[in-house]
Amino acid sequence: MYQYKEVKPSCYVLSLDNHVEISEALSAFCLEKDIKSGTIAGLGAIGEATFRFLNPATRRYVDKTFAEQMEITNLTGNISRKDGKPYLHLHITASRSDYSCIGGHLLCARINGACELLVEAYDAQIGRRPDEETGLNLYEFQP
Ligand code: FE
């Protein structure tokens, strides 16, 4: 699913295997390394992805799948825990064959080419709690 190298303490460079789903691979890596919190940065190429947009007025999620080859021009995210499991919050910007970009909250994306990521893990417990006003799972810093 992935290969990695720890380049400094708690800081990993990852190369995900072709055709894997990015959030799945990242969740597996967080479980393997028992990462409690951290940040993610990366780039790569994908053949299909589903983005999510939250309409704050209706508090409804609108999901859209793009089945086309795209370059990940930026993937950024954070790691926390919810209900004892890794909770990834990922956002993506991806460029199309006409060089225009689309982006959003990333639900899933399948690699078609390569995906190179940097994961920095923190030795701190960060959770998530549902927020009534926004309908989001916000950071929870209490132990
Ligand atoms: Fe988001």
Backbone and ligand atoms as CSV (ligand in chain L), in Angstrom:
chain,resi,resn,atom,element,x,y,z
A,1,MET,N,N,0.814,-1.224,0.000
A,1,MET,CA,C,0.000,0.000,0.000
A,1,MET,C,C,0.850,1.278,0.000
A,2,TYR,N,N,1.987,1.189,0.747
A,2,TYR,CA,C,2.899,2.338,0.795
A,2,TYR,C,C,4.291,1.895,1.239
A,3,GLN,N,N,5.242,2.756,0.926
A,3,GLN,CA,C,6.583,2.605,1.484
A,3,GLN,C,C,6.901,3.925,2.164
A,4,TYR,N,N,7.767,3.872,3.183
A,4,TYR,CA,C,8.070,5.118,3.871
A,4,TYR,C,C,9.471,5.090,4.452
A,5,LYS,N,N,9.930,6.281,4.777
A,5,LYS,CA,C,11.198,6.421,5.471
A,5,LYS,C,C,11.036,7.501,6.534
A,6,GLU,N,N,11.518,7.198,7.746
A,6,GLU,CA,C,11.494,8.206,8.803
A,6,GLU,C,C,12.721,9.083,8.598
A,7,VAL,N,N,12.500,10.343,8.209
A,7,VAL,CA,C,13.612,11.211,7.831
A,7,VAL,C,C,14.169,11.999,9.011
A,8,LYS,N,N,13.349,12.185,10.024
A,8,LYS,CA,C,13.783,12.693,11.331
A,8,LYS,C,C,12.753,12.183,12.313
A,9,PRO,N,N,13.021,12.265,13.625
A,9,PRO,CA,C,12.076,11.646,14.560
A,9,PRO,C,C,10.633,12.102,14.320
A,10,SER,N,N,9.732,11.130,14.150
A,10,SER,CA,C,8.295,11.368,13.951
A,10,SER,C,C,7.949,12.120,12.670
A,11,CYS,N,N,8.853,12.110,11.703
A,11,CYS,CA,C,8.615,12.784,10.427
A,11,CYS,C,C,8.900,11.782,9.305
A,12,TYR,N,N,7.879,11.503,8.503
A,12,TYR,CA,C,7.963,10.420,7.530
A,12,TYR,C,C,7.733,10.926,6.107
A,13,VAL,N,N,8.538,10.410,5.186
A,13,VAL,CA,C,8.291,10.606,3.761
A,13,VAL,C,C,7.660,9.318,3.252
A,14,LEU,N,N,6.506,9.449,2.599
A,14,LEU,CA,C,5.766,8.280,2.123
A,14,LEU,C,C,5.656,8.287,0.612
A,15,SER,N,N,5.730,7.099,0.042
A,15,SER,CA,C,5.414,6.892,-1.361
A,15,SER,C,C,4.285,5.870,-1.401
A,16,LEU,N,N,3.099,6.321,-1.827
A,16,LEU,CA,C,1.959,5.407,-1.880
A,16,LEU,C,C,2.020,4.612,-3.177
A,17,ASP,N,N,1.559,3.368,-3.126
A,17,ASP,CA,C,1.551,2.514,-4.319
A,17,ASP,C,C,0.524,3.013,-5.331
A,18,ASN,N,N,0.814,2.752,-6.579
A,18,ASN,CA,C,-0.111,3.141,-7.641
A,18,ASN,C,C,-1.474,2.444,-7.446
A,19,HIS,N,N,-2.523,3.154,-7.752
A,19,HIS,CA,C,-3.919,2.665,-7.736
A,19,HIS,C,C,-4.520,2.525,-6.335
A,20,VAL,N,N,-3.787,2.884,-5.279
A,20,VAL,CA,C,-4.419,2.819,-3.958
A,20,VAL,C,C,-5.233,4.090,-3.720
A,21,GLU,N,N,-6.139,3.991,-2.752
A,21,GLU,CA,C,-6.965,5.145,-2.395
A,21,GLU,C,C,-6.227,5.891,-1.280
A,22,ILE,N,N,-6.069,7.183,-1.447
A,22,ILE,CA,C,-5.161,7.954,-0.594
A,22,ILE,C,C,-5.598,7.980,0.876
A,23,SER,N,N,-6.864,8.254,1.163
A,23,SER,CA,C,-7.276,8.359,2.571
A,23,SER,C,C,-7.190,7.000,3.273
A,24,GLU,N,N,-7.456,5.945,2.509
A,24,GLU,CA,C,-7.338,4.586,3.058
A,24,GLU,C,C,-5.884,4.286,3.447
A,25,ALA,N,N,-4.968,4.607,2.543
A,25,ALA,CA,C,-3.542,4.355,2.795
A,25,ALA,C,C,-3.048,5.201,3.968
A,26,LEU,N,N,-3.488,6.457,4.026
A,26,LEU,CA,C,-3.060,7.331,5.123
A,26,LEU,C,C,-3.605,6.848,6.462
A,27,SER,N,N,-4.851,6.399,6.483
A,27,SER,CA,C,-5.429,5.864,7.724
A,27,SER,C,C,-4.654,4.632,8.185
A,28,ALA,N,N,-4.307,3.768,7.239
A,28,ALA,CA,C,-3.535,2.563,7.584
A,28,ALA,C,C,-2.171,2.946,8.149
A,29,PHE,N,N,-1.553,3.958,7.567
A,29,PHE,CA,C,-0.248,4.395,8.059
A,29,PHE,C,C,-0.364,4.980,9.472
A,30,CYS,N,N,-1.404,5.777,9.705
A,30,CYS,CA,C,-1.615,6.364,11.039
A,30,CYS,C,C,-1.837,5.280,12.091
A,31,LEU,N,N,-2.542,4.221,11.708
A,31,LEU,CA,C,-2.757,3.094,12.625
A,31,LEU,C,C,-1.443,2.376,12.885
A,32,GLU,N,N,-0.707,2.111,11.813
A,32,GLU,CA,C,0.576,1.389,11.950
A,32,GLU,C,C,1.529,2.131,12.875
A,33,LYS,N,N,1.582,3.450,12.745
A,33,LYS,CA,C,2.521,4.253,13.540
A,33,LYS,C,C,1.896,4.796,14.818
A,34,ASP,N,N,0.610,4.482,15.040
A,34,ASP,CA,C,-0.113,4.940,16.223
A,34,ASP,C,C,-0.024,6.464,16.372
A,35,ILE,N,N,-0.292,7.166,15.291
A,35,ILE,CA,C,-0.175,8.629,15.278
A,35,ILE,C,C,-1.417,9.246,15.929
A,36,LYS,N,N,-1.172,10.077,16.914
A,36,LYS,CA,C,-2.282,10.696,17.662
A,36,LYS,C,C,-2.710,12.008,17.024
A,37,SER,N,N,-1.728,12.743,16.490
A,37,SER,CA,C,-2.032,14.000,15.812
A,37,SER,C,C,-0.863,14.321,14.888
A,38,GLY,N,N,-1.132,15.218,13.928
A,38,GLY,CA,C,-0.051,15.545,13.014
A,38,GLY,C,C,-0.530,16.328,11.808
A,39,THR,N,N,0.396,16.519,10.880
A,39,THR,CA,C,0.062,17.232,9.641
A,39,THR,C,C,0.515,16.408,8.446
A,40,ILE,N,N,-0.136,16.686,7.303
A,40,ILE,CA,C,0.118,15.958,6.064
A,40,ILE,C,C,0.305,16.979,4.948
A,41,ALA,N,N,1.271,16.732,4.088
A,41,ALA,CA,C,1.435,17.566,2.890
A,41,ALA,C,C,1.832,16.640,1.754
A,42,GLY,N,N,1.423,16.978,0.532
A,42,GLY,CA,C,1.796,16.088,-0.551
A,42,GLY,C,C,1.387,16.530,-1.929
A,43,LEU,N,N,1.773,15.676,-2.884
A,43,LEU,CA,C,1.448,15.892,-4.297
A,43,LEU,C,C,1.362,14.533,-4.970
A,44,GLY,N,N,0.941,14.538,-6.227
A,44,GLY,CA,C,0.833,13.260,-6.927
A,44,GLY,C,C,-0.058,13.365,-8.140
A,45,ALA,N,N,-0.538,12.212,-8.598
A,45,ALA,CA,C,-1.426,12.162,-9.756
A,45,ALA,C,C,-2.539,11.163,-9.459
A,46,ILE,N,N,-3.777,11.543,-9.824
A,46,ILE,CA,C,-4.945,10.705,-9.530
A,46,ILE,C,C,-5.817,10.543,-10.778
A,47,GLY,N,N,-6.566,9.448,-10.798
A,47,GLY,CA,C,-7.454,9.188,-11.936
A,47,GLY,C,C,-8.914,9.375,-11.601
A,48,GLU,N,N,-9.199,9.481,-10.298
A,48,GLU,CA,C,-10.583,9.667,-9.854
A,48,GLU,C,C,-10.569,10.208,-8.427
A,49,ALA,N,N,-11.483,11.129,-8.138
A,49,ALA,CA,C,-11.533,11.681,-6.791
A,49,ALA,C,C,-12.927,12.187,-6.477
A,50,THR,N,N,-13.280,12.132,-5.193
A,50,THR,CA,C,-14.556,12.685,-4.736
A,50,THR,C,C,-14.268,13.797,-3.742
A,51,PHE,N,N,-14.782,14.980,-4.069
A,51,PHE,CA,C,-14.608,16.160,-3.214
A,51,PHE,C,C,-15.925,16.446,-2.516
A,52,ARG,N,N,-15.819,17.148,-1.422
A,52,ARG,CA,C,-17.012,17.496,-0.637
A,52,ARG,C,C,-17.039,18.996,-0.396
A,53,PHE,N,N,-18.228,19.546,-0.477
A,53,PHE,CA,C,-18.437,20.967,-0.182
A,53,PHE,C,C,-19.554,21.069,0.844
A,54,LEU,N,N,-19.287,21.817,1.916
A,54,LEU,CA,C,-20.332,22.007,2.930
A,54,LEU,C,C,-21.008,23.350,2.696
A,55,ASN,N,N,-22.290,23.309,2.469
A,55,ASN,CA,C,-23.064,24.542,2.353
A,55,ASN,C,C,-23.465,24.970,3.760
A,56,PRO,N,N,-22.876,26.066,4.277
A,56,PRO,CA,C,-23.149,26.436,5.662
A,56,PRO,C,C,-24.599,26.865,5.878
A,57,ALA,N,N,-25.253,27.355,4.836
A,57,ALA,CA,C,-26.639,27.814,4.972
A,57,ALA,C,C,-27.571,26.629,5.231
A,58,THR,N,N,-27.361,25.549,4.488
A,58,THR,CA,C,-28.242,24.379,4.642
A,58,THR,C,C,-27.633,23.336,5.569
A,59,ARG,N,N,-26.324,23.505,5.858
A,59,ARG,CA,C,-25.546,22.521,6.620
A,59,ARG,C,C,-25.578,21.159,5.955
A,60,ARG,N,N,-25.683,21.189,4.622
A,60,ARG,CA,C,-25.682,19.927,3.864
A,60,ARG,C,C,-24.381,19.785,3.103
A,61,TYR,N,N,-23.917,18.534,3.047
A,61,TYR,CA,C,-22.725,18.233,2.264
A,61,TYR,C,C,-23.128,17.938,0.829
A,62,VAL,N,N,-22.351,18.478,-0.095
A,62,VAL,CA,C,-22.543,18.162,-1.509
A,62,VAL,C,C,-21.263,17.468,-1.980
A,63,ASP,N,N,-21.374,16.217,-2.379
A,63,ASP,CA,C,-20.214,15.443,-2.824
A,63,ASP,C,C,-20.227,15.344,-4.344
A,64,LYS,N,N,-19.039,15.422,-4.936
A,64,LYS,CA,C,-18.968,15.317,-6.390
A,64,LYS,C,C,-17.731,14.494,-6.761
A,65,THR,N,N,-17.946,13.545,-7.678
A,65,THR,CA,C,-16.843,12.692,-8.132
A,65,THR,C,C,-16.356,13.150,-9.492
A,66,PHE,N,N,-15.041,13.242,-9.634
A,66,PHE,CA,C,-14.410,13.628,-10.896
A,66,PHE,C,C,-13.612,12.423,-11.394
A,67,ALA,N,N,-14.064,11.835,-12.496
A,67,ALA,CA,C,-13.382,10.660,-13.052
A,67,ALA,C,C,-12.536,11.096,-14.235
A,68,GLU,N,N,-11.387,11.611,-13.919
A,68,GLU,CA,C,-10.475,12.085,-14.960
A,68,GLU,C,C,-9.072,12.158,-14.367
A,69,GLN,N,N,-8.083,12.171,-15.244
A,69,GLN,CA,C,-6.704,12.269,-14.770
A,69,GLN,C,C,-6.412,13.693,-14.294
A,70,MET,N,N,-5.855,13.810,-13.084
A,70,MET,CA,C,-5.520,15.128,-12.525
A,70,MET,C,C,-4.190,15.053,-11.778
A,71,GLU,N,N,-3.496,16.177,-11.761
A,71,GLU,CA,C,-2.303,16.320,-10.934
A,71,GLU,C,C,-2.743,16.870,-9.580
A,72,ILE,N,N,-2.256,16.272,-8.507
A,72,ILE,CA,C,-2.487,16.879,-7.187
A,72,ILE,C,C,-1.479,18.009,-7.067
A,73,THR,N,N,-1.955,19.230,-7.189
A,73,THR,CA,C,-1.024,20.357,-7.054
A,73,THR,C,C,-0.780,20.682,-5.584
A,74,ASN,N,N,-1.744,20.299,-4.746
A,74,ASN,CA,C,-1.511,20.393,-3.306
A,74,ASN,C,C,-2.492,19.509,-2.547
A,75,LEU,N,N,-1.940,18.756,-1.639
A,75,LEU,CA,C,-2.778,18.006,-0.706
A,75,LEU,C,C,-2.303,18.420,0.674
A,76,THR,N,N,-3.231,18.900,1.475
A,76,THR,CA,C,-2.850,19.343,2.810
A,76,THR,C,C,-3.860,18.776,3.806
A,77,GLY,N,N,-3.396,18.443,4.971
A,77,GLY,CA,C,-4.337,17.842,5.908
A,77,GLY,C,C,-3.789,17.748,7.311
A,78,ASN,N,N,-4.666,17.309,8.205
A,78,ASN,CA,C,-4.232,17.096,9.580
A,78,ASN,C,C,-4.787,15.782,10.114
A,79,ILE,N,N,-4.150,15.339,11.168
A,79,ILE,CA,C,-4.500,14.055,11.786
A,79,ILE,C,C,-4.907,14.326,13.228
A,80,SER,N,N,-6.015,13.740,13.612
A,80,SER,CA,C,-6.416,13.761,15.017
A,80,SER,C,C,-7.068,12.411,15.299
A,81,ARG,N,N,-7.786,12.334,16.411
A,81,ARG,CA,C,-8.462,11.076,16.750
A,81,ARG,C,C,-9.925,11.346,17.032
A,82,LYS,N,N,-10.759,10.426,16.584
A,82,LYS,CA,C,-12.192,10.505,16.934
A,82,LYS,C,C,-12.649,9.092,17.251
A,83,ASP,N,N,-13.261,8.922,18.410
A,83,ASP,CA,C,-13.706,7.603,18.866
A,83,ASP,C,C,-12.554,6.593,18.837
A,84,GLY,N,N,-11.367,7.080,19.207
A,84,GLY,CA,C,-10.202,6.212,19.311
A,84,GLY,C,C,-9.553,5.839,17.989
A,85,LYS,N,N,-10.088,6.358,16.889
A,85,LYS,CA,C,-9.536,5.996,15.576
A,85,LYS,C,C,-8.926,7.222,14.899
A,86,PRO,N,N,-7.967,6.999,13.989
A,86,PRO,CA,C,-7.395,8.151,13.266
A,86,PRO,C,C,-8.488,8.897,12.503
A,87,TYR,N,N,-8.454,10.213,12.610
A,87,TYR,CA,C,-9.428,11.071,11.927
A,87,TYR,C,C,-8.628,12.011,11.028
A,88,LEU,N,N,-8.807,11.838,9.723
A,88,LEU,CA,C,-8.059,12.654,8.763
A,88,LEU,C,C,-8.938,13.782,8.249
A,89,HIS,N,N,-8.378,14.966,8.226
A,89,HIS,CA,C,-9.061,16.091,7.583
A,89,HIS,C,C,-8.173,16.512,6.422
A,90,LEU,N,N,-8.651,16.226,5.200
A,90,LEU,CA,C,-7.829,16.423,4.003
A,90,LEU,C,C,-8.488,17.409,3.041
A,91,HIS,N,N,-7.690,18.319,2.536
A,91,HIS,CA,C,-8.143,19.204,1.457
A,91,HIS,C,C,-7.187,19.057,0.278
A,92,ILE,N,N,-7.741,19.281,-0.930
A,92,ILE,CA,C,-6.941,19.034,-2.128
A,92,ILE,C,C,-7.205,20.111,-3.174
A,93,THR,N,N,-6.167,20.416,-3.914
A,93,THR,CA,C,-6.296,21.177,-5.152
A,93,THR,C,C,-5.682,20.308,-6.237
A,94,ALA,N,N,-6.415,20.153,-7.346
A,94,ALA,CA,C,-5.941,19.277,-8.418
A,94,ALA,C,C,-6.110,19.974,-9.760
A,95,SER,N,N,-5.138,19.761,-10.647
A,95,SER,CA,C,-5.204,20.418,-11.955
A,95,SER,C,C,-5.641,19.423,-13.016
A,96,ARG,N,N,-6.445,19.928,-13.936
A,96,ARG,CA,C,-6.991,19.114,-15.019
A,96,ARG,C,C,-6.088,19.203,-16.248
A,97,SER,N,N,-6.481,18.456,-17.307
A,97,SER,CA,C,-5.649,18.429,-18.519
A,97,SER,C,C,-5.591,19.796,-19.209
A,98,ASP,N,N,-6.554,20.676,-18.902
A,98,ASP,CA,C,-6.494,22.030,-19.491
A,98,ASP,C,C,-5.787,23.009,-18.545
A,99,TYR,N,N,-5.157,22.482,-17.486
A,99,TYR,CA,C,-4.364,23.238,-16.509
A,99,TYR,C,C,-5.209,24.082,-15.552
A,100,SER,N,N,-6.518,23.981,-15.638
A,100,SER,CA,C,-7.357,24.646,-14.640
A,100,SER,C,C,-7.371,23.779,-13.390
A,101,CYS,N,N,-7.727,24.387,-12.253
A,101,CYS,CA,C,-7.715,23.660,-10.985
A,101,CYS,C,C,-9.106,23.562,-10.373
A,102,ILE,N,N,-9.326,22.464,-9.719
A,102,ILE,CA,C,-10.516,22.304,-8.899
A,102,ILE,C,C,-10.039,21.830,-7.527
A,103,GLY,N,N,-10.902,21.950,-6.555
A,103,GLY,CA,C,-10.461,21.521,-5.233
A,103,GLY,C,C,-11.586,21.461,-4.242
A,104,GLY,N,N,-11.241,21.035,-3.048
A,104,GLY,CA,C,-12.231,20.951,-1.987
A,104,GLY,C,C,-11.764,20.037,-0.875
A,105,HIS,N,N,-12.713,19.755,-0.018
A,105,HIS,CA,C,-12.476,18.776,1.042
A,105,HIS,C,C,-12.388,17.401,0.361
A,106,LEU,N,N,-11.357,16.658,0.670
A,106,LEU,CA,C,-11.131,15.385,-0.027
A,106,LEU,C,C,-11.750,14.216,0.726
A,107,LEU,N,N,-12.647,13.523,0.060
A,107,LEU,CA,C,-13.205,12.293,0.637
A,107,LEU,C,C,-12.360,11.104,0.231
A,108,CYS,N,N,-12.129,10.945,-1.063
A,108,CYS,CA,C,-11.290,9.844,-1.526
A,108,CYS,C,C,-10.695,10.184,-2.889
A,109,ALA,N,N,-9.554,9.596,-3.160
A,109,ALA,CA,C,-8.878,9.827,-4.434
A,109,ALA,C,C,-8.027,8.607,-4.748
A,110,ARG,N,N,-8.136,8.111,-5.972
A,110,ARG,CA,C,-7.360,6.942,-6.375
A,110,ARG,C,C,-6.154,7.374,-7.197
A,111,ILE,N,N,-5.009,6.907,-6.762
A,111,ILE,CA,C,-3.758,7.284,-7.425
A,111,ILE,C,C,-3.689,6.671,-8.820
A,112,ASN,N,N,-3.267,7.471,-9.778
A,112,ASN,CA,C,-2.939,6.945,-11.097
A,112,ASN,C,C,-1.622,7.583,-11.510
A,113,GLY,N,N,-0.549,6.979,-11.044
A,113,GLY,CA,C,0.778,7.548,-11.239
A,113,GLY,C,C,1.554,7.373,-9.950
A,114,ALA,N,N,1.619,8.444,-9.175
A,114,ALA,CA,C,2.375,8.394,-7.928
A,114,ALA,C,C,1.733,9.325,-6.913
A,115,CYS,N,N,2.088,9.122,-5.658
A,115,CYS,CA,C,1.644,10.043,-4.605
A,115,CYS,C,C,2.730,10.090,-3.535
A,116,GLU,N,N,3.282,11.264,-3.348
A,116,GLU,CA,C,4.395,11.460,-2.424
A,116,GLU,C,C,3.962,12.402,-1.314
A,117,LEU,N,N,4.088,11.911,-0.090
A,117,LEU,CA,C,3.548,12.646,1.050
A,117,LEU,C,C,4.587,12.832,2.137
A,118,LEU,N,N,4.356,13.856,2.922
A,118,LEU,CA,C,5.142,14.092,4.126
A,118,LEU,C,C,4.165,14.061,5.296
A,119,VAL,N,N,4.451,13.223,6.282
A,119,VAL,CA,C,3.599,13.147,7.474
A,119,VAL,C,C,4.453,13.479,8.691
A,120,GLU,N,N,4.020,14.492,9.412
A,120,GLU,CA,C,4.717,14.856,10.643
A,120,GLU,C,C,3.789,14.529,11.807
A,121,ALA,N,N,4.263,13.673,12.682
A,121,ALA,CA,C,3.434,13.234,13.810
A,121,ALA,C,C,3.826,14.001,15.066
A,122,TYR,N,N,2.799,14.368,15.850
A,122,TYR,CA,C,3.039,15.060,17.121
A,122,TYR,C,C,2.734,14.117,18.277
A,123,ASP,N,N,3.484,14.313,19.351
A,123,ASP,CA,C,3.255,13.499,20.533
A,123,ASP,C,C,2.214,14.186,21.415
A,124,ALA,N,N,1.024,14.386,20.858
A,124,ALA,CA,C,-0.038,15.076,21.600
A,124,ALA,C,C,-1.367,14.487,21.190
A,125,GLN,N,N,-2.213,14.318,22.176
A,125,GLN,CA,C,-3.544,13.783,21.926
A,125,GLN,C,C,-4.464,14.929,21.475
A,126,ILE,N,N,-4.978,14.841,20.263
A,126,ILE,CA,C,-5.948,15.834,19.786
A,126,ILE,C,C,-7.175,15.079,19.286
A,127,GLY,N,N,-8.331,15.435,19.858
A,127,GLY,CA,C,-9.560,14.737,19.484
A,127,GLY,C,C,-10.472,15.592,18.622
A,128,ARG,N,N,-11.687,15.127,18.464
A,128,ARG,CA,C,-12.710,15.837,17.694
A,128,ARG,C,C,-14.018,15.806,18.468
A,129,ARG,N,N,-14.747,16.916,18.405
A,129,ARG,CA,C,-16.060,16.955,19.039
A,129,ARG,C,C,-17.044,17.603,18.068
A,130,PRO,N,N,-18.262,17.088,18.021
A,130,PRO,CA,C,-19.251,17.691,17.135
A,130,PRO,C,C,-19.627,19.085,17.613
A,131,ASP,N,N,-19.693,20.032,16.717
A,131,ASP,CA,C,-20.056,21.408,17.037
A,131,ASP,C,C,-21.449,21.688,16.493
A,132,GLU,N,N,-22.331,22.079,17.398
A,132,GLU,CA,C,-23.735,22.258,17.016
A,132,GLU,C,C,-23.929,23.391,16.018
A,133,GLU,N,N,-23.209,24.493,16.230
A,133,GLU,CA,C,-23.421,25.672,15.379
A,133,GLU,C,C,-23.038,25.413,13.925
A,134,THR,N,N,-21.879,24.794,13.732
A,134,THR,CA,C,-21.384,24.612,12.361
A,134,THR,C,C,-21.742,23.256,11.763
A,135,GLY,N,N,-22.054,22.293,12.609
A,135,GLY,CA,C,-22.290,20.934,12.118
A,135,GLY,C,C,-21.005,20.199,11.819
A,136,LEU,N,N,-19.878,20.785,12.246
A,136,LEU,CA,C,-18.574,20.181,11.966
A,136,LEU,C,C,-18.040,19.443,13.188
A,137,ASN,N,N,-17.078,18.554,12.946
A,137,ASN,CA,C,-16.332,17.942,14.041
A,137,ASN,C,C,-15.097,18.794,14.276
A,138,LEU,N,N,-15.143,19.633,15.288
A,138,LEU,CA,C,-14.039,20.549,15.536
A,138,LEU,C,C,-12.986,19.909,16.450
A,139,TYR,N,N,-11.802,20.521,16.453
A,139,TYR,CA,C,-10.728,20.046,17.336
A,139,TYR,C,C,-11.203,20.037,18.795
A,140,GLU,N,N,-10.762,19.035,19.504
A,140,GLU,CA,C,-11.020,18.941,20.945
A,140,GLU,C,C,-9.663,18.772,21.616
A,141,PHE,N,N,-9.254,19.820,22.360
A,141,PHE,CA,C,-7.911,19.798,22.947
A,141,PHE,C,C,-7.882,19.277,24.377
A,142,GLN,N,N,-9.041,19.087,24.985
A,142,GLN,CA,C,-9.050,18.579,26.362
A,142,GLN,C,C,-8.650,17.106,26.357
A,143,PRO,N,N,-7.958,16.672,27.449
A,143,PRO,CA,C,-7.579,15.260,27.501
A,143,PRO,C,C,-8.802,14.343,27.640
L,1,FE,FE,FE,-12.778,20.114,5.285
